[in-house]
Amino acid sequence: MITHIQVYDPPMCCSTGICGTSIDPDLINFAAMLAQFSQRGVKIDRYNLSQQAIAFAQNPAVQELLRAEGTECLPLVFCDGVLRMKGRYPTQEERREWVRDFAAKEEAK
């Protein structure tokens, strides 16, 4: 079961990217998914490159990806320390799958 999600976002105007005049619906849906996980006890850490650069520097895997690929590799999503998504946010179907997997593992407890 997922216990910790870390998100390393590209530079955005705010911590979630769901502000301003042109809001990406994927960001809204991703933020909603993270809120669902948080309500179920999953620790969520979300870092914005323009506001929390030190978090990027403190994670060796993130450092290496940025060194090798530049900011095009962002966003990065880690679940329990394992890179799960690179360069994009999960699609609607992927988000559904994550929630289903989490719910199934939660029920199996």
KOLGU-4560 file (N, C-alpha, C; in nm, 3 decimals, padded with zeros to 5 digits):
<recs>
<n_xx: 00.084 n_yy: -00.118 n_zz: 00.000 ca_xx: 00.000 ca_yy: 00.000 ca_zz: 00.000 c_xx: 00.089 c_yy: 00.124 c_zz: 00.000 mol: A seq: 1 type: MET>
<n_xx: 00.050 n_yy: 00.223 n_zz: -00.074 ca_xx: 00.125 ca_yy: 00.349 ca_zz: -00.080 c_xx: 00.114 c_yy: 00.419 c_zz: 00.055 mol: A seq: 2 type: ILE>
<n_xx: 00.230 n_yy: 00.461 n_zz: 00.108 ca_xx: 00.229 ca_yy: 00.534 ca_zz: 00.235 c_xx: 00.285 c_yy: 00.675 c_zz: 00.221 mol: A seq: 3 type: THR>
<n_xx: 00.358 n_yy: 00.701 n_zz: 00.110 ca_xx: 00.422 ca_yy: 00.832 ca_zz: 00.094 c_xx: 00.433 c_yy: 00.865 c_zz: -00.055 mol: A seq: 4 type: HIS>
<n_xx: 00.382 n_yy: 00.981 n_zz: -00.093 ca_xx: 00.394 ca_yy: 01.029 ca_zz: -00.231 c_xx: 00.472 c_yy: 01.159 c_zz: -00.228 mol: A seq: 5 type: ILE>
<n_xx: 00.574 n_yy: 01.167 n_zz: -00.314 ca_xx: 00.652 ca_yy: 01.289 ca_zz: -00.330 c_xx: 00.635 c_yy: 01.336 c_zz: -00.474 mol: A seq: 6 type: GLN>
<n_xx: 00.603 n_yy: 01.462 n_zz: -00.489 ca_xx: 00.584 ca_yy: 01.520 ca_zz: -00.622 c_xx: 00.683 c_yy: 01.635 c_zz: -00.637 mol: A seq: 7 type: VAL>
<n_xx: 00.759 n_yy: 01.632 n_zz: -00.744 ca_xx: 00.854 ca_yy: 01.737 ca_zz: -00.777 c_xx: 00.802 c_yy: 01.805 c_zz: -00.903 mol: A seq: 8 type: TYR>
<n_xx: 00.735 n_yy: 01.919 n_zz: -00.882 ca_xx: 00.670 ca_yy: 01.991 ca_zz: -00.991 c_xx: 00.770 c_yy: 02.083 c_zz: -01.063 mol: A seq: 9 type: ASP>
<n_xx: 00.742 n_yy: 02.113 n_zz: -01.190 ca_xx: 00.821 ca_yy: 02.216 ca_zz: -01.259 c_xx: 00.792 c_yy: 02.352 c_zz: -01.196 mol: A seq: 10 type: PRO>
<n_xx: 00.866 n_yy: 02.453 n_zz: -01.232 ca_xx: 00.837 ca_yy: 02.587 ca_zz: -01.177 c_xx: 00.694 c_yy: 02.628 c_zz: -01.210 mol: A seq: 11 type: PRO>
<n_xx: 00.621 n_yy: 02.666 n_zz: -01.106 ca_xx: 00.482 ca_yy: 02.710 ca_zz: -01.123 c_xx: 00.461 c_yy: 02.834 c_zz: -01.037 mol: A seq: 12 type: MET>
<n_xx: 00.353 n_yy: 02.904 n_zz: -01.064 ca_xx: 00.324 ca_yy: 03.029 ca_zz: -00.992 c_xx: 00.286 c_yy: 03.006 c_zz: -00.847 mol: A seq: 13 type: CYS>
<n_xx: 00.234 n_yy: 02.888 n_zz: -00.816 ca_xx: 00.195 ca_yy: 02.857 ca_zz: -00.677 c_xx: 00.225 c_yy: 02.711 c_zz: -00.648 mol: A seq: 14 type: CYS>
<n_xx: 00.197 n_yy: 02.667 n_zz: -00.530 ca_xx: 00.237 ca_yy: 02.532 ca_zz: -00.489 c_xx: 00.165 c_yy: 02.421 c_zz: -00.564 mol: A seq: 15 type: SER>
<n_xx: 00.046 n_yy: 02.447 n_zz: -00.618 ca_xx: -00.028 ca_yy: 02.342 ca_zz: -00.689 c_xx: -00.040 c_yy: 02.366 c_zz: -00.839 mol: A seq: 16 type: THR>
<n_xx: -00.015 n_yy: 02.487 n_zz: -00.883 ca_xx: -00.031 ca_yy: 02.518 ca_zz: -01.025 c_xx: -00.175 c_yy: 02.537 c_zz: -01.068 mol: A seq: 17 type: GLY>
<n_xx: -00.266 n_yy: 02.540 n_zz: -00.971 ca_xx: -00.408 ca_yy: 02.554 ca_zz: -01.009 c_xx: -00.457 c_yy: 02.695 c_zz: -00.976 mol: A seq: 18 type: ILE>
<n_xx: -00.381 n_yy: 02.790 n_zz: -01.025 ca_xx: -00.420 ca_yy: 02.929 ca_zz: -01.011 c_xx: -00.392 c_yy: 02.999 c_zz: -01.144 mol: A seq: 19 type: CYS>
<n_xx: -00.428 n_yy: 03.122 n_zz: -01.154 ca_xx: -00.403 ca_yy: 03.195 ca_zz: -01.278 c_xx: -00.518 c_yy: 03.182 c_zz: -01.375 mol: A seq: 20 type: GLY>
<n_xx: -00.493 n_yy: 03.224 n_zz: -01.498 ca_xx: -00.599 ca_yy: 03.229 ca_zz: -01.598 c_xx: -00.613 c_yy: 03.103 c_zz: -01.682 mol: A seq: 21 type: THR>
<n_xx: -00.505 n_yy: 03.028 n_zz: -01.700 ca_xx: -00.515 ca_yy: 02.905 ca_zz: -01.780 c_xx: -00.475 c_yy: 02.786 c_zz: -01.695 mol: A seq: 22 type: SER>
<n_xx: -00.574 n_yy: 02.729 n_zz: -01.628 ca_xx: -00.551 ca_yy: 02.618 ca_zz: -01.537 c_xx: -00.557 c_yy: 02.486 c_zz: -01.614 mol: A seq: 23 type: ILE>
<n_xx: -00.454 n_yy: 02.404 n_zz: -01.594 ca_xx: -00.447 ca_yy: 02.272 ca_zz: -01.656 c_xx: -00.540 c_yy: 02.178 c_zz: -01.580 mol: A seq: 24 type: ASP>
<n_xx: -00.643 n_yy: 02.121 n_zz: -01.646 ca_xx: -00.735 ca_yy: 02.031 ca_zz: -01.576 c_xx: -00.665 c_yy: 01.910 c_zz: -01.515 mol: A seq: 25 type: PRO>
<n_xx: -00.554 n_yy: 01.864 n_zz: -01.576 ca_xx: -00.481 ca_yy: 01.752 ca_zz: -01.518 c_xx: -00.426 c_yy: 01.787 c_zz: -01.381 mol: A seq: 26 type: ASP>
<n_xx: -00.385 n_yy: 01.912 n_zz: -01.362 ca_xx: -00.334 ca_yy: 01.955 ca_zz: -01.232 c_xx: -00.445 c_yy: 01.957 c_zz: -01.128 mol: A seq: 27 type: LEU>
<n_xx: -00.564 n_yy: 02.000 n_zz: -01.166 ca_xx: -00.678 ca_yy: 02.000 ca_zz: -01.074 c_xx: -00.710 c_yy: 01.857 c_zz: -01.031 mol: A seq: 28 type: ILE>
<n_xx: -00.718 n_yy: 01.768 n_zz: -01.128 ca_xx: -00.751 ca_yy: 01.629 ca_zz: -01.099 c_xx: -00.642 c_yy: 01.560 c_zz: -01.018 mol: A seq: 29 type: ASN>
<n_xx: -00.517 n_yy: 01.591 n_zz: -01.049 ca_xx: -00.405 ca_yy: 01.534 ca_zz: -00.974 c_xx: -00.407 c_yy: 01.583 c_zz: -00.830 mol: A seq: 30 type: PHE>
<n_xx: -00.432 n_yy: 01.713 n_zz: -00.810 ca_xx: -00.441 ca_yy: 01.769 ca_zz: -00.675 c_xx: -00.555 c_yy: 01.703 c_zz: -00.597 mol: A seq: 31 type: ALA>
<n_xx: -00.666 n_yy: 01.676 n_zz: -00.665 ca_xx: -00.780 ca_yy: 01.610 ca_zz: -00.599 c_xx: -00.742 c_yy: 01.468 c_zz: -00.558 mol: A seq: 32 type: ALA>
<n_xx: -00.669 n_yy: 01.397 n_zz: -00.644 ca_xx: -00.625 ca_yy: 01.262 ca_zz: -00.611 c_xx: -00.532 c_yy: 01.265 c_zz: -00.490 mol: A seq: 33 type: MET>
<n_xx: -00.439 n_yy: 01.359 n_zz: -00.488 ca_xx: -00.347 ca_yy: 01.371 ca_zz: -00.374 c_xx: -00.425 c_yy: 01.400 c_zz: -00.246 mol: A seq: 34 type: LEU>
<n_xx: -00.528 n_yy: 01.483 n_zz: -00.255 ca_xx: -00.610 ca_yy: 01.513 ca_zz: -00.138 c_xx: -00.681 c_yy: 01.387 c_zz: -00.088 mol: A seq: 35 type: ALA>
<n_xx: -00.729 n_yy: 01.304 n_zz: -00.180 ca_xx: -00.794 ca_yy: 01.178 ca_zz: -00.142 c_xx: -00.696 c_yy: 01.089 c_zz: -00.067 mol: A seq: 36 type: GLN>
<n_xx: -00.576 n_yy: 01.076 n_zz: -00.121 ca_xx: -00.474 ca_yy: 00.993 ca_zz: -00.056 c_xx: -00.438 c_yy: 01.049 c_zz: 00.081 mol: A seq: 37 type: PHE>
<n_xx: -00.426 n_yy: 01.180 n_zz: 00.089 ca_xx: -00.392 ca_yy: 01.244 ca_zz: 00.216 c_xx: -00.499 c_yy: 01.216 c_zz: 00.322 mol: A seq: 38 type: SER>
<n_xx: -00.625 n_yy: 01.223 n_zz: 00.281 ca_xx: -00.735 ca_yy: 01.195 ca_zz: 00.373 c_xx: -00.734 c_yy: 01.051 c_zz: 00.422 mol: A seq: 39 type: GLN>
<n_xx: -00.672 n_yy: 00.964 n_zz: 00.345 ca_xx: -00.664 ca_yy: 00.823 ca_zz: 00.383 c_xx: -00.533 c_yy: 00.791 c_zz: 00.456 mol: A seq: 40 type: ARG>
<n_xx: -00.458 n_yy: 00.894 n_zz: 00.492 ca_xx: -00.338 ca_yy: 00.874 ca_zz: 00.572 c_xx: -00.207 c_yy: 00.866 c_zz: 00.498 mol: A seq: 41 type: GLY>
<n_xx: -00.209 n_yy: 00.885 n_zz: 00.366 ca_xx: -00.085 ca_yy: 00.884 ca_zz: 00.290 c_xx: -00.014 c_yy: 01.017 c_zz: 00.310 mol: A seq: 42 type: VAL>
<n_xx: 00.115 n_yy: 01.013 n_zz: 00.339 ca_xx: 00.193 ca_yy: 01.136 ca_zz: 00.352 c_xx: 00.220 c_yy: 01.191 c_zz: 00.213 mol: A seq: 43 type: LYS>
<n_xx: 00.189 n_yy: 01.317 n_zz: 00.193 ca_xx: 00.209 ca_yy: 01.383 ca_zz: 00.064 c_xx: 00.310 c_yy: 01.495 c_zz: 00.081 mol: A seq: 44 type: ILE>
<n_xx: 00.416 n_yy: 01.492 n_zz: 00.002 ca_xx: 00.513 ca_yy: 01.602 ca_zz: -00.005 c_xx: 00.514 c_yy: 01.651 c_zz: -00.149 mol: A seq: 45 type: ASP>
<n_xx: 00.487 n_yy: 01.777 n_zz: -00.167 ca_xx: 00.483 ca_yy: 01.834 ca_zz: -00.302 c_xx: 00.575 c_yy: 01.954 c_zz: -00.306 mol: A seq: 46 type: ARG>
<n_xx: 00.667 n_yy: 01.952 n_zz: -00.402 ca_xx: 00.769 ca_yy: 02.056 ca_zz: -00.413 c_xx: 00.761 c_yy: 02.125 c_zz: -00.549 mol: A seq: 47 type: TYR>
<n_xx: 00.769 n_yy: 02.255 n_zz: -00.547 ca_xx: 00.766 ca_yy: 02.338 ca_zz: -00.667 c_xx: 00.908 c_yy: 02.390 c_zz: -00.688 mol: A seq: 48 type: ASN>
<n_xx: 00.964 n_yy: 02.366 n_zz: -00.805 ca_xx: 01.103 ca_yy: 02.404 ca_zz: -00.831 c_xx: 01.129 c_yy: 02.552 c_zz: -00.807 mol: A seq: 49 type: LEU>
<n_xx: 01.033 n_yy: 02.637 n_zz: -00.839 ca_xx: 01.055 ca_yy: 02.781 ca_zz: -00.822 c_xx: 01.044 c_yy: 02.824 c_zz: -00.676 mol: A seq: 50 type: SER>
<n_xx: 00.984 n_yy: 02.741 n_zz: -00.590 ca_xx: 00.965 ca_yy: 02.781 ca_zz: -00.451 c_xx: 01.041 c_yy: 02.695 c_zz: -00.350 mol: A seq: 51 type: GLN>
<n_xx: 01.073 n_yy: 02.572 n_zz: -00.385 ca_xx: 01.141 ca_yy: 02.482 ca_zz: -00.291 c_xx: 01.257 c_yy: 02.409 c_zz: -00.358 mol: A seq: 52 type: GLN>
<n_xx: 01.345 n_yy: 02.484 n_zz: -00.419 ca_xx: 01.457 ca_yy: 02.425 ca_zz: -00.493 c_xx: 01.545 c_yy: 02.337 c_zz: -00.406 mol: A seq: 53 type: ALA>
<n_xx: 01.555 n_yy: 02.365 n_zz: -00.278 ca_xx: 01.640 ca_yy: 02.286 ca_zz: -00.189 c_xx: 01.593 c_yy: 02.141 c_zz: -00.183 mol: A seq: 54 type: ILE>
<n_xx: 01.462 n_yy: 02.117 n_zz: -00.190 ca_xx: 01.410 ca_yy: 01.980 ca_zz: -00.187 c_xx: 01.458 c_yy: 01.902 c_zz: -00.310 mol: A seq: 55 type: ALA>
<n_xx: 01.470 n_yy: 01.969 n_zz: -00.422 ca_xx: 01.519 ca_yy: 01.905 ca_zz: -00.544 c_xx: 01.666 c_yy: 01.868 c_zz: -00.527 mol: A seq: 56 type: PHE>
<n_xx: 01.741 n_yy: 01.958 n_zz: -00.465 ca_xx: 01.885 ca_yy: 01.936 ca_zz: -00.445 c_xx: 01.912 c_yy: 01.828 c_zz: -00.342 mol: A seq: 57 type: ALA>
<n_xx: 01.820 n_yy: 01.805 n_zz: -00.250 ca_xx: 01.841 ca_yy: 01.707 ca_zz: -00.143 c_xx: 01.807 c_yy: 01.564 c_zz: -00.184 mol: A seq: 58 type: GLN>
<n_xx: 01.743 n_yy: 01.546 n_zz: -00.298 ca_xx: 01.706 ca_yy: 01.412 ca_zz: -00.342 c_xx: 01.801 c_yy: 01.370 c_zz: -00.455 mol: A seq: 59 type: ASN>
<n_xx: 01.888 n_yy: 01.271 n_zz: -00.431 ca_xx: 01.986 ca_yy: 01.230 ca_zz: -00.533 c_xx: 01.924 c_yy: 01.184 c_zz: -00.665 mol: A seq: 60 type: PRO>
<n_xx: 01.811 n_yy: 01.113 n_zz: -00.658 ca_xx: 01.746 ca_yy: 01.066 ca_zz: -00.781 c_xx: 01.695 c_yy: 01.184 c_zz: -00.864 mol: A seq: 61 type: ALA>
<n_xx: 01.638 n_yy: 01.283 n_zz: -00.796 ca_xx: 01.589 ca_yy: 01.403 ca_zz: -00.865 c_xx: 01.706 c_yy: 01.480 c_zz: -00.923 mol: A seq: 62 type: VAL>
<n_xx: 01.812 n_yy: 01.495 n_zz: -00.845 ca_xx: 01.933 ca_yy: 01.564 ca_zz: -00.894 c_xx: 01.984 c_yy: 01.500 c_zz: -01.021 mol: A seq: 63 type: GLN>
<n_xx: 01.994 n_yy: 01.367 n_zz: -01.022 ca_xx: 02.047 ca_yy: 01.296 ca_zz: -01.138 c_xx: 01.958 c_yy: 01.314 c_zz: -01.261 mol: A seq: 64 type: GLU>
<n_xx: 01.827 n_yy: 01.303 n_zz: -01.242 ca_xx: 01.737 ca_yy: 01.322 ca_zz: -01.355 c_xx: 01.745 c_yy: 01.464 c_zz: -01.410 mol: A seq: 65 type: LEU>
<n_xx: 01.752 n_yy: 01.562 n_zz: -01.323 ca_xx: 01.764 ca_yy: 01.701 ca_zz: -01.368 c_xx: 01.897 c_yy: 01.723 c_zz: -01.441 mol: A seq: 66 type: LEU>
<n_xx: 02.002 n_yy: 01.662 n_zz: -01.390 ca_xx: 02.134 ca_yy: 01.675 ca_zz: -01.454 c_xx: 02.132 c_yy: 01.612 c_zz: -01.594 mol: A seq: 67 type: ARG>
<n_xx: 02.070 n_yy: 01.495 n_zz: -01.605 ca_xx: 02.068 ca_yy: 01.421 ca_zz: -01.731 c_xx: 01.968 c_yy: 01.475 c_zz: -01.832 mol: A seq: 68 type: ALA>
<n_xx: 01.852 n_yy: 01.521 n_zz: -01.785 ca_xx: 01.744 ca_yy: 01.556 ca_zz: -01.877 c_xx: 01.696 c_yy: 01.700 c_zz: -01.868 mol: A seq: 69 type: GLU>
<n_xx: 01.743 n_yy: 01.772 n_zz: -01.768 ca_xx: 01.696 ca_yy: 01.909 ca_zz: -01.749 c_xx: 01.554 c_yy: 01.909 c_zz: -01.694 mol: A seq: 70 type: GLY>
<n_xx: 01.495 n_yy: 02.027 n_zz: -01.690 ca_xx: 01.362 ca_yy: 02.040 ca_zz: -01.629 c_xx: 01.252 c_yy: 01.972 c_zz: -01.712 mol: A seq: 71 type: THR>
<n_xx: 01.284 n_yy: 01.925 n_zz: -01.832 ca_xx: 01.184 ca_yy: 01.854 ca_zz: -01.913 c_xx: 01.139 c_yy: 01.725 c_zz: -01.846 mol: A seq: 72 type: GLU>
<n_xx: 01.219 n_yy: 01.672 n_zz: -01.752 ca_xx: 01.181 ca_yy: 01.549 ca_zz: -01.683 c_xx: 01.072 c_yy: 01.573 c_zz: -01.579 mol: A seq: 73 type: CYS>
<n_xx: 01.047 n_yy: 01.699 n_zz: -01.546 ca_xx: 00.946 ca_yy: 01.732 ca_zz: -01.445 c_xx: 00.806 c_yy: 01.732 c_zz: -01.504 mol: A seq: 74 type: LEU>
<n_xx: 00.707 n_yy: 01.697 n_zz: -01.431 ca_xx: 00.706 ca_yy: 01.659 ca_zz: -01.291 c_xx: 00.759 c_yy: 01.516 c_zz: -01.271 mol: A seq: 75 type: PRO>
<n_xx: 00.806 n_yy: 01.491 n_zz: -01.150 ca_xx: 00.847 ca_yy: 01.358 ca_zz: -01.107 c_xx: 00.755 c_yy: 01.318 c_zz: -00.991 mol: A seq: 76 type: LEU>
<n_xx: 00.705 n_yy: 01.196 n_zz: -00.996 ca_xx: 00.618 ca_yy: 01.148 ca_zz: -00.889 c_xx: 00.678 c_yy: 01.018 c_zz: -00.835 mol: A seq: 77 type: VAL>
<n_xx: 00.710 n_yy: 01.020 n_zz: -00.706 ca_xx: 00.764 ca_yy: 00.903 ca_zz: -00.638 c_xx: 00.659 c_yy: 00.848 c_zz: -00.542 mol: A seq: 78 type: PHE>
<n_xx: 00.641 n_yy: 00.717 n_zz: -00.543 ca_xx: 00.554 ca_yy: 00.651 ca_zz: -00.447 c_xx: 00.643 c_yy: 00.560 c_zz: -00.362 mol: A seq: 79 type: CYS>
<n_xx: 00.647 n_yy: 00.590 n_zz: -00.234 ca_xx: 00.731 ca_yy: 00.515 ca_zz: -00.141 c_xx: 00.876 c_yy: 00.505 c_zz: -00.191 mol: A seq: 80 type: ASP>
<n_xx: 00.925 n_yy: 00.617 n_zz: -00.244 ca_xx: 01.064 ca_yy: 00.625 ca_zz: -00.286 c_xx: 01.094 c_yy: 00.572 c_zz: -00.425 mol: A seq: 81 type: GLY>
<n_xx: 00.995 n_yy: 00.517 n_zz: -00.493 ca_xx: 01.014 ca_yy: 00.460 ca_zz: -00.626 c_xx: 00.954 c_yy: 00.555 c_zz: -00.729 mol: A seq: 82 type: VAL>
<n_xx: 01.033 n_yy: 00.589 n_zz: -00.833 ca_xx: 00.983 ca_yy: 00.677 ca_zz: -00.939 c_xx: 00.868 c_yy: 00.609 c_zz: -01.010 mol: A seq: 83 type: LEU>
<n_xx: 00.753 n_yy: 00.674 n_zz: -01.007 ca_xx: 00.633 ca_yy: 00.616 ca_zz: -01.070 c_xx: 00.592 c_yy: 00.692 c_zz: -01.196 mol: A seq: 84 type: ARG>
<n_xx: 00.627 n_yy: 00.819 n_zz: -01.205 ca_xx: 00.585 ca_yy: 00.901 ca_zz: -01.319 c_xx: 00.693 c_yy: 01.005 c_zz: -01.346 mol: A seq: 85 type: MET>
<n_xx: 00.724 n_yy: 01.025 n_zz: -01.473 ca_xx: 00.827 ca_yy: 01.122 ca_zz: -01.511 c_xx: 00.781 c_yy: 01.202 c_zz: -01.631 mol: A seq: 86 type: LYS>
<n_xx: 00.791 n_yy: 01.334 n_zz: -01.621 ca_xx: 00.765 ca_yy: 01.421 ca_zz: -01.734 c_xx: 00.619 c_yy: 01.452 c_zz: -01.761 mol: A seq: 87 type: GLY>
<n_xx: 00.531 n_yy: 01.399 n_zz: -01.677 ca_xx: 00.388 ca_yy: 01.426 ca_zz: -01.696 c_xx: 00.314 c_yy: 01.387 c_zz: -01.570 mol: A seq: 88 type: ARG>
<n_xx: 00.190 n_yy: 01.433 n_zz: -01.563 ca_xx: 00.103 ca_yy: 01.394 ca_zz: -01.454 c_xx: 00.024 c_yy: 01.272 c_zz: -01.499 mol: A seq: 89 type: TYR>
<n_xx: -00.024 n_yy: 01.192 n_zz: -01.404 ca_xx: -00.100 ca_yy: 01.073 ca_zz: -01.444 c_xx: -00.228 c_yy: 01.110 c_zz: -01.518 mol: A seq: 90 type: PRO>
<n_xx: -00.262 n_yy: 01.026 n_zz: -01.614 ca_xx: -00.386 ca_yy: 01.043 ca_zz: -01.690 c_xx: -00.505 c_yy: 01.009 c_zz: -01.600 mol: A seq: 91 type: THR>
<n_xx: -00.623 n_yy: 01.037 n_zz: -01.649 ca_xx: -00.744 ca_yy: 01.005 ca_zz: -01.574 c_xx: -00.749 c_yy: 00.856 c_zz: -01.542 mol: A seq: 92 type: GLN>
<n_xx: -00.719 n_yy: 00.772 n_zz: -01.639 ca_xx: -00.722 ca_yy: 00.628 ca_zz: -01.616 c_xx: -00.614 c_yy: 00.585 c_zz: -01.517 mol: A seq: 93 type: GLU>
<n_xx: -00.497 n_yy: 00.643 n_zz: -01.526 ca_xx: -00.390 ca_yy: 00.610 ca_zz: -01.430 c_xx: -00.429 c_yy: 00.652 c_zz: -01.289 mol: A seq: 94 type: GLU>
<n_xx: -00.491 n_yy: 00.770 n_zz: -01.277 ca_xx: -00.535 ca_yy: 00.814 ca_zz: -01.144 c_xx: -00.638 c_yy: 00.717 c_zz: -01.087 mol: A seq: 95 type: ARG>
<n_xx: -00.732 n_yy: 00.674 n_zz: -01.171 ca_xx: -00.832 ca_yy: 00.576 ca_zz: -01.127 c_xx: -00.765 c_yy: 00.447 c_zz: -01.080 mol: A seq: 96 type: ARG>
<n_xx: -00.665 n_yy: 00.404 n_zz: -01.156 ca_xx: -00.593 ca_yy: 00.281 ca_zz: -01.122 c_xx: -00.523 c_yy: 00.295 c_zz: -00.987 mol: A seq: 97 type: GLU>
<n_xx: -00.458 n_yy: 00.410 n_zz: -00.964 ca_xx: -00.389 ca_yy: 00.432 ca_zz: -00.837 c_xx: -00.488 c_yy: 00.425 c_zz: -00.721 mol: A seq: 98 type: TRP>
<n_xx: -00.603 n_yy: 00.491 n_zz: -00.737 ca_xx: -00.704 ca_yy: 00.493 ca_zz: -00.631 c_xx: -00.760 c_yy: 00.352 c_zz: -00.610 mol: A seq: 99 type: VAL>
<n_xx: -00.787 n_yy: 00.279 n_zz: -00.719 ca_xx: -00.837 ca_yy: 00.141 ca_zz: -00.708 c_xx: -00.736 c_yy: 00.053 c_zz: -00.635 mol: A seq: 100 type: ARG>
<n_xx: -00.609 n_yy: 00.063 n_zz: -00.677 ca_xx: -00.503 ca_yy: -00.017 ca_zz: -00.613 c_xx: -00.494 c_yy: 00.015 c_zz: -00.465 mol: A seq: 101 type: ASP>
<n_xx: -00.499 n_yy: 00.142 n_zz: -00.432 ca_xx: -00.490 ca_yy: 00.182 ca_zz: -00.292 c_xx: -00.608 c_yy: 00.127 c_zz: -00.214 mol: A seq: 102 type: PHE>
<n_xx: -00.728 n_yy: 00.141 n_zz: -00.269 ca_xx: -00.848 ca_yy: 00.095 ca_zz: -00.201 c_xx: -00.845 c_yy: -00.057 c_zz: -00.181 mol: A seq: 103 type: ALA>
<n_xx: -00.801 n_yy: -00.130 n_zz: -00.282 ca_xx: -00.794 ca_yy: -00.276 ca_zz: -00.272 c_xx: -00.696 c_yy: -00.319 c_zz: -00.164 mol: A seq: 104 type: ALA>
<n_xx: -00.583 n_yy: -00.253 n_zz: -00.158 ca_xx: -00.482 ca_yy: -00.288 ca_zz: -00.057 c_xx: -00.529 c_yy: -00.245 c_zz: 00.082 mol: A seq: 105 type: LYS>
<n_xx: -00.603 n_yy: -00.137 n_zz: 00.089 ca_xx: -00.657 ca_yy: -00.092 ca_zz: 00.217 c_xx: -00.761 c_yy: -00.190 c_zz: 00.270 mol: A seq: 106 type: GLU>
<n_xx: -00.844 n_yy: -00.242 n_zz: 00.180 ca_xx: -00.947 ca_yy: -00.338 ca_zz: 00.218 c_xx: -00.886 c_yy: -00.473 c_zz: 00.259 mol: A seq: 107 type: GLU>
<n_xx: -00.773 n_yy: -00.507 n_zz: 00.199 ca_xx: -00.708 ca_yy: -00.636 ca_zz: 00.227 c_xx: -00.642 c_yy: -00.640 c_zz: 00.365 mol: A seq: 108 type: ALA>
<n_xx: -00.631 n_yy: -00.526 n_zz: 00.429 ca_xx: -00.569 ca_yy: -00.521 ca_zz: 00.562 c_xx: -00.643 c_yy: -00.604 c_zz: 00.663 mol: A seq: 109 type: LYS>
</recs>
